[in-house]
Amino acid sequence: MFTFIDKILDKATMYRVTLYTLVFILSGAVFLASFGVLHLNPFSLIFSAAFLLFFCSLTNDIFAKVFEVPANDESVYITALILTALITPPSSATDWRYYVLSFWAAVWAMASKFMFAIKKRHIFNPAAFAVALVSLTLGLSATWWIGTPTMLPFVMIGGFLLVRKIGRFDLAGSFLITALVFIIVPAIVSGGNPLSVISRALGNSPLFFFAFIMLTEPLTTPPTKKLRVAYGTAVGFLFVPWVHIGQIYSTPELALLLGNLGSYFVSTKDNLLLKLKKIEVIAADTAEFVFDSPQKLRYKAGQYMEWMLPHENPDNRGIRRYLTISSSPTEDEIRIGIKFCDNGSTFKKKMLSMEPGDAIIASHLVGDFVLPLDTKQKLAFIAGGIGITPFRSMIKYATDAGEKRDIVLLYANKKEENVSYRNIFNEAAAKFGLRTTYLFSDKGENIDKNSIEKNIPDYRERTFYVAGPMAMVITLEKTLKEMGLKDSQIKKDFFPGF
Ligand SMILES: Cc1cc2nc3c(=O)[nH]c(=O)nc-3n(C[C@H](O)[C@H](O)[C@H](O)COP(=O)(O)OP(=O)(O)OC[C@H]3O[C@@H](n4cnc5c(N)ncnc54)[C@H](O)[C@@H]3O)c2cc1C
């Protein structure tokens, strides 16, 4: 069943899955409210979503014009729907408290993205910022009504799929464990009934909505797994209601804002305007974009960035993509390898129409799909299609840095003409003995148990790095575990979106 779900998740961008998740959760709320299971008026809930969508879009358009920054509609809808889940809908047509609170929250959510942004990168989760600011300026608080037991199934299902899509179980998990331990243990120790303490902690709290939907916002989370776990743990502690500084008691929004601030300081602040030098066609469906970098970008081979390419009438996939830096830090230029499809997105069409000298914005350098520090560790790289880009970067780095690593590469493509970077792998074979096996599905060759056993007989001694489409990565992870490999021996990089 998960293979089927992963195939669907693979087709949509991360922003799209977040949007669908929110629509699913709020539709669930309307459904439950219609049957009186949730104590809200279903029409009032639909009205609240429309009200917040309208004012968020309007404010965002105004700010985008004033700041001359392209508007990203998808992220505006996401923020508006999160606010819908936090602010109780109007109890009547003249519920002025609702109108004031929602309007002010919509304005500040959008304003925060522009006004509290450094080098075009916002620091705070917009929805959390808005509800905190509304409470500070107007004394009106969001109720986080979404944290009711009846909503839990919708939040859990939608949230689980979203976290699976973006691969952030480390973050959500560390947050949930910390928050639950610090909420449940003290309550039980001070005499609370364990069952009711646990059920209250799980059901009567926005814990899961917060963990799955808000905490995981990529632009405000730290770049590596270790830092993400530290971030999840810190925000989990701050989330606990009895935590306070002086008279200021913790609220979910304050916990997230403090966490965002910490995340900002540990994340790279580089926001590069890169000028295109040339485009090279490197395989039947793949082109490499070579950019001059105005300043030396400090990155590790295998990391990726968020690339923004504003263009007229973008399609519903928007103007941003995660793309791996396929060059190595030992090279002067920055390179990205891109796969193109028929009927591709407007983003990719715009990329193909770029001329030398045209600019693209790259920001938010992240990723721990990087070479291990120990150069003696035996490695197996497995790439499906365009999943080869991080390996190009790591292999080129090992070659240039004169490292003698023991690496086996299995590289699967549909056909011979889809192979990229053969020259880089040949060079590495000559320099340090890289062993590459090319597999072609049109010849019935696939990466599976048999091909791994055949081409990597000492597979039990190796650490596997797997990169490619999400469904492929998840299937191979399962296969490798069935072959006796431990979790710690498998590193994954999803390339969703195809
Ligand atoms: C960590 C990470 C690293 C990545 N690194 C790379 C990389 O190095 N190189 C790379 O190429 N990709 C990489 N990706 C994937 C990349 O971010 C895109 O998701 C992917 O390239 C698809 O791009 P696209 O949305 O522009 O669609 P396209 O590649 O143009 O199309 C993909 C499929 O979607 C369909 N499609 C296109 N537009 C739409 C639309 N508007 N609505 C519905 N369907 C549509 C197409 O028909 C096609 O079937 C990476 C992703 C992640 C998360």
The ligand as an ORCA input file, in Angstrom:
! r2SCAN-3c Opt
* xyz 0 1
  C      16.870     16.932     -1.950
  C      16.435     17.002     -3.383
  C      17.382     17.105     -4.373
  C      16.995     17.144     -5.721
  N      17.946     17.244     -6.676
  C      17.582     17.251     -7.985
  C      18.564     17.339     -9.014
  O      19.762     17.389     -8.761
  N      18.123     17.364    -10.296
  C      16.783     17.287    -10.624
  O      16.460     17.316    -11.839
  N      15.844     17.210     -9.682
  C      16.206     17.185     -8.366
  N      15.249     17.114     -7.388
  C      13.819     17.074     -7.777
  C      13.347     18.493     -8.117
  O      13.233     19.279     -6.960
  C      11.978     18.485     -8.810
  O      10.988     18.065     -7.903
  C      11.973     17.564     -9.998
  O      13.068     17.864    -10.814
  C      10.674     17.738    -10.791
  O      10.678     19.012    -11.366
  P       9.370     19.777    -11.897
  O       8.375     19.880    -10.791
  O       9.844     21.061    -12.456
  O       8.734     18.826    -12.991
  P       9.288     18.275    -14.433
  O      10.633     17.618    -14.234
  O       9.186     19.351    -15.447
  O       8.198     17.191    -14.671
  C       8.144     15.994    -13.857
  C       6.778     15.301    -14.060
  O       5.732     16.122    -13.538
  C       4.786     16.465    -14.573
  N       4.433     17.898    -14.404
  C       5.203     18.957    -14.742
  N       4.586     20.108    -14.433
  C       3.403     19.754    -13.867
  C       2.310     20.493    -13.319
  N       2.291     21.827    -13.327
  N       1.264     19.810    -12.788
  C       1.255     18.462    -12.791
  N       2.261     17.704    -13.310
  C       3.313     18.339    -13.829
  C       5.524     16.214    -15.877
  O       4.640     15.903    -16.930
  C       6.421     15.042    -15.511
  O       5.747     13.823    -15.568
  C      15.615     17.088     -6.053
  C      14.648     17.016     -5.046
  C      15.052     16.980     -3.731
  C      14.009     16.931     -2.644
*
